[in-house]
């Protein structure tokens, strides 16, 4: 699946994980998996509810989630962070 990063995603990724480390590496690994197999059990991909209705999320590591939506075969990544940061 094709993946696009929104401006907001890039901004918060740099702010929260910009210095690299384990989480940035885990994100790279999960993004590769996501682009090949969005239904992998490792991603724990799920639909969101409430004010996030129509969006989806997948797990990166521990409490870190990526919020995204799919339009015309492209996944647009919107946000990344802990459960409290993105929901």
N, C-alpha and C positions, 0 to 999 in steps of 0.2 A: 504494500500500500504506500502511496505517495504521502509524505508528511511535510507540512508547512508550519513554521513557527510564527506566531503573531508577535507584533512588537511588544505587547505586554508580557508575553511569555519570555522573550529574550531579556527584557528588563529585570523581571523578578528572578530569573535563573541566575543572572550575573550577580544580583544583589544577595541572593541566598546561598549560592553554590559556586560563585565565580572563581574562587581560589582552587578549584579542583577538589581533590580528595575522594573519599570513598563514595559519597553520594553522586558526584558528577560521573564517576566511572560506572556506578550502578545504573545511572540514567542512560549512558551510552549503550550499555549491554541490553537494557530493557527496550530501548528504542529500536535497536537492531531486531530484536525478537518481535516487537510490535509490528514493524514494517513487513515482516515475513509471515507472521501468524498472530493475528489480533485475538484469536480465541484461545491462545495458550493459557493453561491453568496458572502458570507462574505470574501472569499479569494481573490476575484477579480483576479483570475488566467488568465494569458494571454500569448500568444506567443510573442517572441521578434523579432526584425527586425535588419537589418544592420549587423554589425560585431558580433552580438549576435544571429544570425539566427540559429535555431535549439534548442535554449534554451527557457525556460519559466520562469515566475516570479509570485509570489503571494504576497499579502499585509499582513503585520503583524499588524501595527498600524500607523496611520498618514502617514508619508512619508517613512516608513521602508518597504523594499522589500526583498524577498528571491529569488535568482536566482538559477535555478536547471535544470536538464535534466532527462529524464526517459530512462532507458535501461533495457530491459528484466524484466519489472514489478517492478523495483526498482528506486526510485527517489534519485538522487545524488545531495545534496545541495552544491552549489558552492560558494555563496557569500550572505552576508546580510549587509544591511546598508540603508542609505538614497538613494533617487533616484539618486542624483549626485555621490554618492560613488560606486554604483553598475552598473551604465550604462555608 
